[in-house]
């Protein structure tokens, strides 16, 4: 099986390049990591596998933190921004996809 090419600043063994920050979710099921590749990566701790990659920063991401309820991740970057990432998939679907609310055509 062929590995995908590494992201900028990363390698197959170190996908972030340099990891700049980590945080565990309040319940301990997710780990967020930030790195020089401009991403926030979420990891499924019990499953020991990647869960999601959050993109949008335009420079290295230095810090990550979970909200106390575990539904939001905050990230800070050298691009001068702080981003809030909504991890509630159902709420995002309800906002962005009317069919998820039962309002779409069958």
C-alpha positions as CSV (number, residue, x, y, z in Angstrom):
1,X,0.0,0.0,0.0
2,X,1.3,3.4,-1.0
3,X,1.5,6.2,1.6
4,X,0.1,9.6,0.6
5,X,2.7,12.4,0.2
6,X,3.5,14.2,3.5
7,X,2.0,17.6,4.2
8,X,4.2,20.7,4.0
9,X,6.7,20.5,6.8
10,X,5.9,16.9,7.5
11,X,7.0,13.4,6.7
12,X,5.1,10.1,6.7
13,X,6.5,9.4,10.2
14,X,6.0,12.9,11.4
15,X,2.9,14.3,9.7
16,X,2.9,17.6,11.5
17,X,6.5,18.4,10.9
18,X,7.1,19.8,14.3
19,X,4.3,19.3,16.9
20,X,3.8,22.6,18.7
21,X,1.0,21.8,21.1
22,X,-1.2,19.0,22.4
23,X,-4.4,18.8,24.5
24,X,-6.7,16.0,25.7
25,X,-10.4,16.4,25.6
26,X,-12.1,16.5,29.0
27,X,-13.3,12.9,28.8
28,X,-9.9,11.8,27.4
29,X,-11.2,10.2,24.2
30,X,-9.6,12.7,21.8
31,X,-6.2,14.2,21.6
32,X,-5.7,17.4,19.6
33,X,-2.2,18.2,18.2
34,X,-1.1,21.3,16.4
35,X,2.0,21.7,14.2
36,X,4.1,23.5,11.8
37,X,2.1,22.1,8.9
38,X,-0.7,24.6,9.6
39,X,-3.2,22.0,10.8
40,X,-4.9,20.8,14.0
41,X,-5.1,17.0,14.1
42,X,-7.6,15.1,16.3
43,X,-6.7,11.6,17.4
44,X,-9.0,8.8,18.7
45,X,-7.1,7.8,21.8
46,X,-8.8,4.5,22.6
47,X,-8.6,3.5,18.9
48,X,-5.1,4.8,18.4
49,X,-5.9,6.3,15.0
50,X,-6.5,9.7,13.4
51,X,-10.0,11.1,13.8
52,X,-10.0,14.4,11.8
53,X,-7.7,17.1,10.4
54,X,-8.7,20.7,10.8
55,X,-7.4,23.1,8.2
56,X,-7.6,26.8,7.7
57,X,-4.6,28.4,9.4
58,X,-2.1,29.9,7.0
59,X,1.0,29.5,9.3
60,X,2.2,27.2,12.0
61,X,-0.3,26.4,14.7
62,X,1.2,26.8,18.2
63,X,-1.6,26.0,20.6
64,X,-4.7,23.9,21.0
65,X,-7.2,23.7,23.8
66,X,-10.6,22.0,24.3
67,X,-13.6,23.7,25.8
68,X,-14.7,22.3,29.1
69,X,-17.7,20.5,27.4
70,X,-15.3,19.0,24.8
71,X,-17.4,20.2,21.8
72,X,-15.1,23.0,20.7
73,X,-11.3,23.2,20.1
74,X,-9.5,26.5,20.0
75,X,-6.3,26.9,18.1
76,X,-3.8,29.8,17.9
77,X,-1.4,30.3,15.0
78,X,1.5,32.4,13.8
79,X,-0.9,33.8,11.2
80,X,-2.3,36.0,14.0
81,X,-5.6,34.2,14.4
82,X,-7.4,32.1,16.9
83,X,-9.9,29.7,15.5
84,X,-12.8,27.9,17.2
85,X,-13.6,24.5,15.7
86,X,-17.1,23.0,16.4
87,X,-16.7,19.3,16.9
88,X,-20.5,18.6,17.2
89,X,-21.0,16.9,13.8
90,X,-24.8,16.8,14.2
91,X,-25.0,20.5,14.9
92,X,-22.8,21.3,11.8
93,X,-25.0,19.1,9.6
94,X,-28.2,20.8,10.9
95,X,-26.7,24.2,10.0
96,X,-25.3,23.3,6.7
97,X,-27.5,20.6,5.3
98,X,-31.3,21.1,5.4
99,X,-31.8,17.5,4.5
100,X,-30.3,16.5,7.9
101,X,-33.2,18.3,9.6
102,X,-35.7,16.4,7.5
103,X,-36.3,19.4,5.3
104,X,-34.7,18.0,2.2
105,X,-36.4,16.2,-0.7
106,X,-36.6,12.4,-0.6
